[in-house]
Amino acid sequence: MSLPTLPTAQLGTDGPAVGVQGLGCMGMSEFYGPTDTAEALATLDAALERGVTLFDTADAYGFGRNEELIGPFVRANRDRVVIATKFAIERREDDPTHRGIRNDPAYVRAAVDASLRRLGVDVIDLYYMHRRDPAVPLAESVGAMAELVRAGKVRHLGLSEVTGAELREAHVVHPIAALQSEWSVFARDVERSAVPAAAELGVAFVPYSPLGRGFLTGSFAAAEELAADDIRRSQPRFSGANAAANTGLLDPIRKIAEARGITPAQVALAWVQQRAEVHGLTVVPIPGTRKRTRLAENTAAATLRLEAGELAALEPVAGLVAGDRYPDMAFTSVGRE
Ligand SMILES: NC(=O)c1ccc[n+]([C@@H]2O[C@H](COP(=O)([O-])OP(=O)(O)OC[C@H]3O[C@@H](n4cnc5c(N)ncnc54)[C@H](OP(=O)(O)O)[C@@H]3O)[C@@H](O)[C@H]2O)c1
């Protein structure tokens, strides 16, 4: 039996065509509680079978172990998979909460070789700068990334959590195929400057955490319910009074889901696809899941259409959210705008 497959979208003006929904692999190695590795690996295969071709990882996820985990899958399907990874967040095994931001050219050159080795491939399809260090001129960092393209180590470049102005500046140095930043029903700050800049430049937008890190699906209500090392415990909008206040924001999502016989996750994913149309840009959301059932549910949402009245009911949600996306917003685009 052949499964319904996804339509495709192009990353940037000269990037690859990928399924309109990608897969975030981060949770398979860290951050969101214990993982059944066999099921996670089966989810990778199930994704490809359904037309998902953009697979997202980073050197920081699981201290490199996420790249190692998905490497065999990438190699086994090398001509069908578009592998995206990232550099810039320096971590320490002896202090899992430590985050150093490195954008200097020497670091970029060392990081790409380490990612290539862990993935076991000879070229990375899409290489992102994960976070911006404003102390390093963008021309230097993106210049070093462009050298990797010329050296054949990387095919296309991406940036994450940069402002619209930073995206424009980088795009002059080398074409940027994709901007990856948080964008969902309840995280819309990117619509101020990053989204319009991407639309104008023809850069594809890759919304991360399109399910609000799971919160928009209703699968957890507060950080206190989560494992002790779950990263959502440190994110202001999931804690204490903020979480309690934000739970009510799920009501319109649930109402639409019930009336349509779909799930809250599907409402959230359909919203981000349609919101991109308003801004006139290409989006390839990368919901993260480690389970085949959820993968099927999520990919089914890629072609769902919400009605005007449903979109209107979701419009106020982001403006009512209590709490920031991160404890330190200086490392996000909106924190520097
Ligand atoms: N560039 C950046 O700075 C950045 C930051 C964060 C994430 N990312 C990337 O973006 C990807 C996606 O973001 P994310 O994982 O943070 O958040 P997300 O996609 O918004 O949500 C993921 C969470 O939702 C759960 N989930 C997925 N589908 C579900 C469904 N249909 N019903 C109920 N629960 C569901 C997942 O649990 P299960 O796994 O148990 O299904 C997981 O806990 C990551 O994997 C990573 O590759 C990038």
The ligand as a Gaussian input file, in Angstrom:
#p B3LYP/6-31G(d) Opt

LIG

0 1
 N       17.148000      26.339000      15.714000
 C       16.859000      26.214000      16.976000
 O       17.317000      26.967000      17.827000
 C       15.926000      25.114000      17.415000
 C       15.355000      25.136000      18.699000
 C       14.486000      24.099000      19.060000
 C       14.197000      23.090000      18.158000
 N       14.795000      23.095000      16.918000
 C       14.497000      22.037000      15.922000
 O       13.101000      22.018000      15.682000
 C       12.583000      20.720000      15.889000
 C       11.157000      20.797000      16.391000
 O       11.039000      21.587000      17.551000
 P       10.750000      20.975000      18.987000
 O       11.008000      19.532000      18.960000
 O       11.449000      21.842000      19.953000
 O        9.209000      21.291000      19.245000
 P        7.816000      20.892000      18.581000
 O        8.019000      20.282000      17.268000
 O        6.992000      22.098000      18.693000
 O        7.254000      19.828000      19.642000
 C        7.890000      18.638000      19.926000
 C        7.199000      17.978000      21.094000
 O        5.850000      17.689000      20.740000
 C        5.585000      16.298000      20.884000
 N        4.726000      15.943000      19.732000
 C        5.065000      15.882000      18.437000
 N        4.000000      15.579000      17.669000
 C        2.955000      15.432000      18.518000
 C        1.595000      15.120000      18.329000
 N        1.073000      14.920000      17.126000
 N        0.793000      15.054000      19.442000
 C        1.294000      15.271000      20.684000
 N        2.595000      15.575000      20.915000
 C        3.409000      15.663000      19.831000
 C        6.933000      15.625000      20.846000
 O        6.945000      14.453000      21.638000
 P        7.317000      13.014000      21.018000
 O        8.704000      13.117000      20.457000
 O        7.234000      12.139000      22.202000
 O        6.294000      12.751000      19.962000
 C        7.822000      16.679000      21.510000
 O        7.754000      16.591000      22.915000
 C       13.571000      20.077000      16.864000
 O       13.522000      18.667000      16.821000
 C       14.886000      20.634000      16.385000
 O       15.365000      19.878000      15.277000
 C       15.639000      24.094000      16.550000

